[in-house]
Amino acid sequence: MGGGIDREREGILGWVMIRNILAVSLGLVALVAGAEPEPLWPGKVPGALGEGGAHVPTLTYYPAVAEKATGTVIVVCPGGGYGGLAGHEGAGYAEWLAGEGVAAVVLNYRLGSAGYRHPVMLNDATRAVRTVRAKAAELKIDPKKIGIMGSSAGGHLASTLLTHFDAGKADAEDPVERVSSRPDFGVLCYAVITMGEHTHGGSKRNLLGDNPAAELVELLSNEKQVTKDTPPCFLWHTWDDSAVKVENTLDFASALRRNGVAFDLHVYQKGPHGIGLSVGKNGAADGQVHPWALDLMVWLRQNGWAK
């Protein structure tokens, strides 16, 4: 799922990660450009089943190139069926976005393969958006230009936050918990959206377990959770995706339409699941990226999120 194989640099030929060191104080958590991932929570992780490794969700920050920066940042959720994390849908996207003037923060969230179930993954995504927004001044980004992006099961996580955000707790002791977790926009790449008929079985099991309650299946079928307050979205899929059916994206777009939420929808006929930025199974040719990435930049520019 989400490409399966970790093709960490697939589809990004010609893009190199920015190496200038930008230290940013985030309370006890520091996001440093080009550094090792930093823990999402300082100290003990809420709901952790163990210590270290798969039990510590992290953020890795990729600042936008200065001459193109607009203050926009995207929290990137890699795919992997809620059982792994595909690097080409994490660092791969982030490096490309940074080169296009859009800062990125890659979220390594906790997984079903490590024993976690909903709402742990949503808690990690919620905390990630709150962290970025709470520390916008230090990160030199606009707190009203924070998007969330996900591929495959990471797209399910992104769509879950897009439909299950909250305003924060004004009286929380932790300043990060006081701010809204609502993304300003979403980018959903061949996303798992539903837990119903057209779901991906492995993602559903890793997220909800073997026999989830009907109410939980309904709650996490995000095409059913769209409201007029859902943020605008960019969505794309391929018609011949055999792992995650295109109906996931089409049904979410239909729900956005019914609720008056703006969206940009692209369905390409050819392309395997997990394609990422590449133009085909064998990776990008001559430094090209898939047309969806170019369409995304058009959409971001139209909305003032990119130059």
N, C-alpha and C positions, 0 to 999 in steps of 0.2 A: 504494500500500500504506500502511496506517496512516492512511488518510484522503487521501493524495496531496496535496491542496491544503492549504497551511498555514493552518488556521483557528485561529489562536493563541488567540483568546478565545472560540471557540465553546463554548456550553454553560456559561459561567461568569458570566453576567450577575449583577451584584450583589456579586461578589467582587472585591476590590481587593488587590493585592500589598502586603504589609506593608513599610513604608518605614523603620522604625526601623533604624538601623545597628548591627549586632552583629558586631564584628570578632573573629575567632577564629583563634588561631595554630595552624596545622597544620604544624609544622616550617617548611619553606620555602613551604608552600602555605597560603594563608589563605582560608577560606570566609567571605564577608561577605554578610549578608542584603541583598538588593535590589541587589547590585553586579553588575559584569560577571562572566561565568563565569571561574573560576580553573583553571589547569592541574591535571590529575590527578597528574602527576609533576613534581617540581621539576627544572629542568635538562633534560637530553636525555631524550626519550621512548623507552623500549625498543621496538625494532622499527619506529621511524618511517621512512617512505619519503621524507619531505621535511620542510620546516620550516613552522610556522605553519598557521593555518586548519584544514583537514581532517585534518592530521597531529598535532594536539594535542588529545587528549581532555580534557574539562573537567567540572567540577562547579559547580553553582549552588545555593546554600543558601536555603531558605525556612523560617524558624523558625515554630513553632506559636504561635498567639495564647496569651498567658501563662495566661489564666484557664481554658483548656481543655486545656493541655498535660499529657501523662502521661509524657513521656520517650520516646515512640515516634517513630521516623523511618523514612521509606520512601525508598529509592533508586529513582528513576523512570527507566525506559528507554523513550524515545519509539519509536513505530513508524516505518516508512518503507521496508520491504522490504530492509533492509540497504543501501539506496542513498540514503536521505535520512532526515531527522528531522522528524517532524510536531510542530509547536509546541503544538497543542491537546492532545497526549498527553504533553507535557513540562511546560512552564510552566503550561499550563492546569490539569492535574491538581494540580500542586504548589501553586498558589495556592488551589485549592479545599480541598485537604487541610490546608494551614496554617490556613485559616479554621475548620476542624473540629477543630483541636487536635492535628493530626498533622504534625510537621515533615517536610519533603521535601528531597531533594537530587536535582536533575535531572542525569543523566549524558548528556553528548554524547559518544558513543563513536565509534570509527573505523569506516569504512564500506567496503563492497565497491566502491562507485563511485569511491573514492579509491585503489583497488588493494589493499585489505586483504582477507585471508581468515582463517578460523579458524586459530589460536586468539586472534587479536588482539582481537576483540570481547569474548571471554570474559575475556581478561586485563584489559581495561578495566573490566568489571563486577566482577571479583574485586578489583581495586585499589580501586574505589569503596567496596565494603562494608568492606574492611579499613581504609580511611582513616577512614570514619565511626566504626567501632568503636574504632580506636586513639585517636581524639581525642574520645571520648564525653564526658569530663569538661569539656573546653573548650566543646563544643557543648551541654552541659547536656541530654544525652539518655542513655537507658539502653542500655548495650552489649548487653543481652539483649532489646531491643525494636527490632531492626533488620529491616525488611522490604525486599523487592525487588518492584517492580511494572513490568509491561511490557504494551504493546499490540501486536498483530500481530507483526511481526518483533521488536519490542522485547520482546514476550511470549516469543518463542523464546529471546532472550538471557537473560531472567529465568529461564525454565525450565531453561536450560542451567546457570546457576549453582546453581539449586535442586537439581540432580542431579549437579553436578561440582565441588562446593566442596572445600576442604581446611582443615586445622587451622592452617596457617601454618608458618613455619620459626623455631623457638625461638632459633636461633643467628644469625639474619639481622642484618646490620649496620643495615639500615633498620628502625626500630621498627614501621613500618606493616606490614612483611612478616612480623612475628612473630605476628600475631593471626589468628584464624580468618576465613575468607571465607564461612562458612555463614550465610545469612540465617535469621532466626527465623521468618519466614513469607513467603509469596508471594502476589501478586495478579496474576492473568493475565487480560487483557482481549482477547477474540477472538484468542487467541494462535495463531501458527504453533507447532506442537509437533513435528511429525514432518518428516523429510526423505524419507519413503517415499511411499506411494500417495496420501495426502491432503495432501501438502505444497503450498506456494505456490512455483511455479517460479522466479519472480524472486528471492525471498528465498534459495532454495537456491543459485541461480547466484551471487548476490552474496556468499554466505557461503562456499561450497565450490568455486566455479569450475565449469567446463563439464562436466568428466568426473571427479567425485570417486570415490575408491576406495570399494568396498562397505563396508569397515570404518569409514570416516569417516561414511558415510551412517548406518550403524548407531549409531555413537557419538553422533551429533547428533540422532537420533530419540529425543527425550527421554522419550517414553512407555515406551521400553524400558530406561531408565536409572534409574527410580524404585526406591528401596530403603526399608526401614523407617526410615532416618535422614533421608529427604527431609522438609523442613519442611512444616507444615500450609499449606493453600492456599485462597484464594478464587478461583473461576473463573467466568467468564461469557462467553456467546456469544449470537449470534442465529441462529435456525433458518434464516433465509433469507439468511445471509451468502453471497454468491456469489464472494467473492475468497478467503477462507480458510474451508474447510469446517468445520462444527461438529464433525465427527468428531475433529478435533485436540483439542478440549477434552474431549469425551466419552471418548476413549481415555486421556487423561492422568488423568482422574478415575477411570476403571476401574483404572488402574495404582496410583493412590493407595489405592484401596479394597483391592486385593489385598495390598498391603503394610502395611495397618493404619495409614495416614496420614490424619489428619482433614482434611476439606475441606468447603467450602460451594460448591455448584454451582447456577448459575442459567442457564437457557436461555430467552431471550425469543423469541417467534415472529417479530416484525417488527423491522427495523432494518438499515440498510446497513452494510457494512464501514467501519470508521474513524469510527464515530459519536461516540466519545469520551463526553463528559458530556452531550451534547445529547439532546433527546427526539425529534428528527427531522432530516431533511435540511436544514431551514432554521434549525437552531440551537434553543436553549432558548426556551421561551415563558414570559414573565412571571417570569424568573429561576429556573425549574424546572431540575432536573437529572434525568437518566435514573434510573429506579428502581434500576439496579444500584448507583449511588453510595450510595443510602440503604441498600440491602441490605449493602453493604460496611461501612458505619458500624455497623450492627447486629452484624455478625460481629466487627469490631474491638472493640466494647464487650463482647461476650460473652467475649472472650479477654483482657480487661484491657489492650488496646492503645489504647483511646480512652475518653473519658468519655461 
